[in-house]
Amino acid sequence: MPCSAPVREAPAVGPPRAPAPSRTGDRRRVLAVPVPGYRVSLARGATAEEAGPRPTILSWRRLLICLGGGLLAAGLTTVAGFPELAVLVGWAVAASGLLLWVWRISWPRDPQGTKRLAEEEGRTRVTDTVVLSAAVASLAAVVEGLVRSGSGDAVGVATVVLGVLVVIQSWALVNTVFALKYARLYYSGGDGGIEFGQREPPAYSDFAYVAFTVGMSFAVPDTQLADTSIRKVALGHALLSYLFGTVVIAVAVNLVTNLGQQG
């Protein structure tokens, strides 16, 4: 009689097990996932440190958040019964938030971190234009507010104080934008164009030195500009700083003096 072969049970089929993550010390391989408002390294085999989110400094998200805060402050000032101060208060809040946010990110970075971030900042040229345009437009609000503050009452004094504060903040924003621009031009053009006279690569603090020196003296500091594109940017920077330094500040000082005489 034929013998039947023993029946073997088929092995259970289940989802494949994921291999245990390989470790090299404490460094794990991760998959970088883009996050809105951030730039993420997508290089193959990137480590957690290399693939972490890298914030762009002048991103639209930061700009819109700061402008939203300024609009809220302006609205609250109007509701409080001081509509003539609303624009100045709103811009003061927006500019303060943007300045603190930008330098909180950029100032602590070493030369290597500055280089990485500057190379990824190419897309912020539009936001540069928006910030510079808003800073220049704020001057019209300052002049208009100071001209209307002919009285020596509390509102007039507050208008003068806020006007001077807004001028200083706008001037600082202009220099900040140009500091970031100098860093992008330096590191996107083959790591050069500005001679700092030091062995180590420049950090954001070095570019801030260049930008704020141009903004205060309308001239290039002891660093040498060895690239035509950077010289063009420095020329526009000096002209814009001259507008802030000689026209607006002079008007503010004269109006402060007039208010003091009326008091």
URJOPE-V436523 format. One record per backbone hydrogen bond with DSSP energy under -0.5 kcal/mol. CO is the residue of the C=O (numbers start at 1). NH is the residue of the N-H. Records with the same first field share a line. If there is no record, write none. Layout:
CO=NH + NH
//
This chain:
12=14
22=29
24=26 + 27
26=28
27=24
28=48
30=32
35=38
37=56
39=54
43=46
46=30
47=51
48=52
52=41
53=55
54=39
56=59
57=59
59=63
60=64
61=65
62=66
63=67
64=68
65=69
66=70
67=71
68=72
69=73
70=74
71=75
72=76
73=77
74=78
75=79
76=80
77=82
78=81
82=85
83=86
85=89
86=90
87=91
88=92
89=93
90=94
91=95
92=96
93=97
94=98
95=99
96=100
97=101
98=102
99=103
100=104
101=105
102=106
103=107
106=109
110=114
111=115
112=116
113=117
114=118
115=119
116=120
117=120
118=121
121=124
122=125
123=126
124=128
125=129
126=130
127=131
128=132
129=133
130=134
131=135
132=136
133=137
134=138
135=139
136=139 + 140
137=140 + 141
138=142
139=143
140=144
141=145
142=146
143=147
144=148
145=149
148=150
153=157
154=158
155=159
156=160
157=161
158=162
159=163
160=164
161=165
162=166
163=167
164=168
165=169
166=170
167=171
168=172
169=173
170=174
171=175
172=176
173=177
174=178
175=179
176=180
177=181
178=182
179=183
180=184
181=185
182=186
183=187
184=188
185=189
186=191 + 192
193=226 + 227
194=196
195=224
203=206 + 207
204=208
205=209
206=210
207=211
208=212
209=213
210=214
211=215
212=216
213=217
214=218
224=195 + 226
227=231
228=232
229=233
230=234
231=235
232=236
233=237
234=238
235=239
236=240
237=241
238=242
239=243
240=244
241=245
242=246 + 247
243=247 + 248
244=249
247=251
248=252
249=253
250=254
251=255
252=256
253=257
254=258
255=259
256=260
257=261
258=262
259=263
//
